[in-house]
């Protein structure tokens, strides 16, 4: 069952039992804009216990806030919430006291922005607008409800949400609302890193990421959450390679060329040159010696601070660490090139390189080469079955030790180069490697057994 059908049916059940039941929030906004909502929410004057009584398979997911999750047949769910008003914010994020209401107007007035505070009859499409949200939709404006400073003091995360909605929808932020964000930007430090991270990622992945970054910068929020990215501004680059200008402008151009990027690709693009400000120097030309290594270390601190998952950290750091390798692909040995192609999610490395080139010198020769290699080489060619294992070396009479890993790597290199294709040839390569290691080391485990 689709979410829309589930929402219509659920609203019908509530109304059949005498309750008000209206679509609310983002789903109404998106329907009026002609786009498919990601989620459907219903607001009602029914209390949580009354909602649960009408939907036996439902469960309470926000007791304090009166939110009930109603599942649909075959998966999916909607949230049904009791009209409420919020009071006594003290931590800049959560209301200290919630009161259930019977009047939908009271529920609307507690919300963040006018375009997110529209109510709609699920069956007839009639819209209930108490705050001018329809007018702001037509004018393409993000406007806080009531006093913007009060709205942002209640919940500091709303500042980032304003940026996200403006970027995603390609709207402008109403001047008083934007001025309040600028005044209160330092308050974002009081919000948990996880919530800041989630909003940042959505700004970078939901559309118009460049606009989102520019709004973050103009609002003062960028300097608060990503001072390392703010530092890219004004860092000039050699014009023969980067006619587009400084590191910040280059990064904006790259973000603008991404199409629905993953979280890791978006962050990889944002941070791929984050090491340049710290390594800028002028010799015969502008240079950034060691900017990749510096960038990896800076990115580690950023990703740790924002509490990205270990898996996401590994991929983002890999994108930063490997983005300069593309300049050497035409000179790479087959084995090196194949190992490069074996990097996890190599498509993201390739896409980062594509937008990197298009946002600077414009040359895509190396991108075309690697795309063609990625498409033409089979999985077996990239990762052939092993010809030799450590057990094979022990069986051949070699003493286990640290040199084993180097010997097996040498075997795989010869295999990837197409020089060997049998176990016997692999043993010969390994023996040569181990004999050489034994001659240059007295460490135990290196010498070949007699």
N, C-alpha and C positions, 0 to 999 in steps of 0.2 A: 504494500500500500504506500502510495506517495505521501510525503509529508503534508502537501496541500490538502489532499483528500482526507487525511487523518485529522487535520486541523478543522476542516469544514464539518466533518462528522462529530468531532468532539464538541465543537461549539453548538452544534445542533442538539446534542444530548443535554448540555447544560441549559440551553434555552427551553427545551421541552420540559425541564423541571423548574422553570420559573426564574432562572438566573440570567443576568447579563453576561454575554460572552463575546468578546471582540478580539480580532487579530490586533497585535500591537508591535510597535518598534520597527526593527530593520526589515521584517518581511513586508510590512505595509509600504515603507519607503521604497524598497526594491520593486514591488508590484507597480507602484505609481510611476517609477522610472522605466518600466518595461523590461526589467531584468528578472531572472529567476532567483528567488530567495534561497539562501543556503539553509536557513532554519525558519521554523514557524513557531510563534509564541502566542498564547492566548491570555488575555487579562479578564478577570471575572470578579463579580461580587460574592461568589461562593467561597466559603471558608475552606481551608485545606481538608478538614475532616469530611466536609460535604463533597468535595471533589473526589476524595478517595472512595467514598461510598458509591459514587456513580461509576467509577472506573476500577473494578476489582483488581486488575493487573498493574495498576499504577503504584508509584512509590514516592514518598516524600524525599526530595533531594535538598530542600532548603527550608527547614522547619521554621527558623526565625523569620524568613522572608516569604513564607507561604507559597513555596514553589513545589509543584508536583509534576513528575515526569510521567507522561502517558505513552506507553509503547504501542506501536502499530503491529498489525499482523505481518509476519515475514520480515521484521526488522524496522528500524527507524523509530523515532519518537518525537513528541512535541513537549513543550513545557507549558503548563497552565499555572498561572500565578494569581493570587488574590490581590485586588486593588489594595494599595497601601500608601502610606506616607512615611518618610524617613526623617529621623530627628537625632539631634545630639551627636553629630560627627565629632570625633576627638582625635582619631589617628590619621586623618587625611585619606581615608580609604573606605571605612565601614561605618554605617550608622550605628549609634549606640542604642537607639530605641526605634522600633518599628510599630506602627499602628495600622491595623487592617481597616480599610475604608469601604464604603458602599458607593461612593461617587467616583466615576472614572476620571473626572477632572482632577481630583486630588492625586490620583495615581500618575497622571501625566505631568503634573507640576514638579514631581520629585526627579524627573528624568534629566538627561544631560543636554541634548540638543533638540531644537524644534523639529528637525527632519526625522528624528528617532522617536517622536512622541505622538505619532498619528495612530488613530484607532480606526478599524475598518470592520464592517459587517462582512463576515466570511461568505455569506450567500448572495447578498445583494450588491456588494462592493461599495456601499455607502461609507463615506469617510467622516470621522468626527475629529475636528481639529480645534483645539482650545488654545494653541500657542502660535498660530501662523506658520505652521510647518509646510503647508502646501504652497504658500507664497514663496517661502525660502527654497523649496524644491524647484519651483519654476525659475527663480532667480539664481539658482545654483550656489547657495550660500550655506555655510555651516555657522549656526548662531546658537549660543548658549541660551537656555531658558532662564528668563528673569535676569538677575544680577550675575554676570559671568564670573566675577571674582568669588562670589559666594559659592557658585557651582563648583569652581576649581578648588576652593578651600575645603569643600565637603569631600571631594575625591580628587586628589592630585593627578591620578592616572588619566582623568578626562582630558588633560592637556595633550597627552600623546594620542588619545582617541580623536581629538579634533584634527590633529595633523593627519591621522590615518584616513579619516573620512574625506577630508579635503583632497588628499592625494588620490585615493581610490576612485572617488566619484568625479575628479577633476573639477572640484568646486573651489570657491574662495572662502576664506574665513572672515566673518563679519568683523569690522575694525575694532569695536569695543571688546569682542571676544578675544581677538588676537592680542590686543594691548594687555588684557588680563593675563594671558599666557606669558607674555614677555615679563611682566612684573613678578609673576609667581614661579617662573621657570626653576629657580633653585629648590623649590619644594619637591621637585621630582626625586630628589635624593632620599626623601622619606618613604618612597615606595619600594617594595621588595624587588630585588634584582630579577626574579623570575617574571614578574608582571611587566617590568620594563622591557625585558628581553622579548616577551611574547608580542607586545605592541610594536617594538622595533622590527621584528621579523615580518609582521603583517604589513607594516609600512613598505618594506622592501619587496614583498612578494605579491601583493594584491593588485598592483597596477600603479603606473606613474611614480615609480620609485624615485626618479630624479626630483620631481616636484616635492615628494615627501621629504627628501634630504634637504632641499633648499628651504622648505618651511621649518624643518627642525633647526636649521642654522639661523634663519631670520628670527625665530622665536626665542633663541637662547637655549633651547633644549639640547641641541647638539653638543655644545660646550659642557653641559652638565653630565650627559650620559656617555659621550664619546669624544673626550678632549683630544685623543690621539688622532681621530679623523679630522677634527677641527684644525689640527696642526698642519694638515696638508695644504691649507690655503696659503697662497703666496710662495710656495716652494716651486721655483722655476725648474724647467727641464730642458735638455738640449733641443733646440728647435728643429734640428735636422731629423730627429726621431720623433719629436713631440710638438708638431706645429700647433696643436690645439691649446697649448698653454700649460699652466701649473698642474700639480698633482691632483688638486681638488677638482679642477675642471675636467681633467682626464677621467677621473673616477665617476663624475656625474654623467659624462658622455657614455661610459660603459654601462652604468645602471639604466640609462635611457634605452639602450639597445637590447636589454634582456626581455624575453617574452615568457611570462609566468615561470620565473625561476624557482628552483627548490630553495629551501631555507639555507642549505649549505652553499649552494652556488652563489646566492645573493650575498651572503656574508663573505665568501671567498673573494668576490669581486670588490666588495666594499673595502676589504682589508688587504688586498694583494700588494698594494704599494705603501702600506702603513709604516714601513721601515724607511722610507725615503727622507722624511724630514730629519731624522736622526743621523743620516749618513750623507747628507748633501755636502758637496765640496766642489770647488772650481779649480781645475788644473788647466790643461790645454782646452778643456771644455767642462761643462757641468758633469759631475760623476756622482754615482750613488753606490760606491763600492761596499759590498756586504749588506745591501739593503734587504735581500731575501732573508738572510739569517737574522738580521735585526727585526724584520717584519714578523717572522715566526715567533720570536720571543715576546714582542709587543702584543701580538694577537693572542698568545697563550694567556697573558694577563687579562686582556679584555674578555676573552671567552670564559675564563675562570670567574671573573668579576660578575659577569652576566649569567653564570651558572648554566651554560650550554651542556648538553649531555656529552659523555665521553665519545660516543660514536660521532656526533656532529663535530666535536672539536677535532677529532682525527682527520675527518674529511676536509674541513675548512683549512686546517694547517697544511694538509697535503696540497691543496690548491695553491696556497701561498708559496710553499716550499718548491713546487715544481713549475711555476708559471714561466720562469725564464728558460727552462730546458728546451722549449720549442725552437729557440733560435739555432740550436745545434742539430736538429733532427736530420738534416740532409747529410751531415757528416757522421752520424751515429752508425756503429756496427749493428748488424742485424739483431744480435743478442740484446744490445742496449735498447734498441728501438722497441723490440718485442716486450721487454720488461717494462718499459715506459707505458706501452699500451695495456699492460696487465694491471695497472693501478686501479684500485676500486673506483667505480663510477667514472671511468675515463671520459665519458661523454661530457661531464662537467668541466674537466680540464680543457677539453677541446672547445667548449663553448666560451669559457673564460678567455682562451687565447683568441678566438674569433672576435669577440667584442673589444679585446685589448688592441688588436691590430686595427680594427675599424675606427677606433677612437684615438688613433695616433697616426702612424705612417701609412696605413691602408693596405699594406702588402699581405696577401693571404696565401702565398705559396706554401709555407710550412703547414698551415691549417689544411689546405687541400691535400697535401701529401699524407698527413696523418689521418685525415678522414678516409682517404682511399685505402690506406693500410688497415684501418680499423674495420672497414667494410669487406676487404678482400681476404684478410687472413682468418683462417678458421680457428676455432677454439683449440684444436689439436696442434696447430702450428704455433699458437701463442704459448700454450702450456702442454707440451707433449708429455706422453707417459714417461715416467722416470726410467732411465736405463740402468740405474745403479742406486743402491741404498747403503746406509752404514753397515747393515748386516752383511751385505755382499762384500764389503771391504774387510770385515772381520773374518768372513769365511775364506777370503783370499790370503789371510795371514797378516793383515795389518793390525797394529796395536791401536785401539781407540784413543782418541785425543782431540785437542782443539783443531788440529789440521784437517780433520775429517770434513768439517763444514766447507772449508776452502776447496778441498778436493772435489766435493760434490757440486759446488758452484762452478768449478772449472769444467766438470763434465757437462753440466747443463748449458754452459756457455758454448761449448763445442757443438752440442746437440742443436741449440738454437741457430748457430751459424751454419748448420748443415754439414759439418765436417765429419760427424760420426752418426751411426744409426744402429749400432749393435752393442750388446753388453760387453763383448770382448774389447771393442774399441774404447768403450767407456772405462774399463779397467786399466787400459794402457794410459789413458789421460790421467786417471787418478793416481796411478803409480808414479808417473812422472812428477806430478804435483807433490806427492808425499815424499818422494825421494829428495826433491829440491828443498822441501821444508825441513827434512831431517838434516840436510847438509848445512842449513843456516841456523839451526836451533838445537839446543841441548835440552829443551823442555821435555818432560816425560809425555809419552803419548804421541810423539811425532815420528820417531824412528819406525821404519818398516820392520816387521818381525822377520827373523832369519828362518 
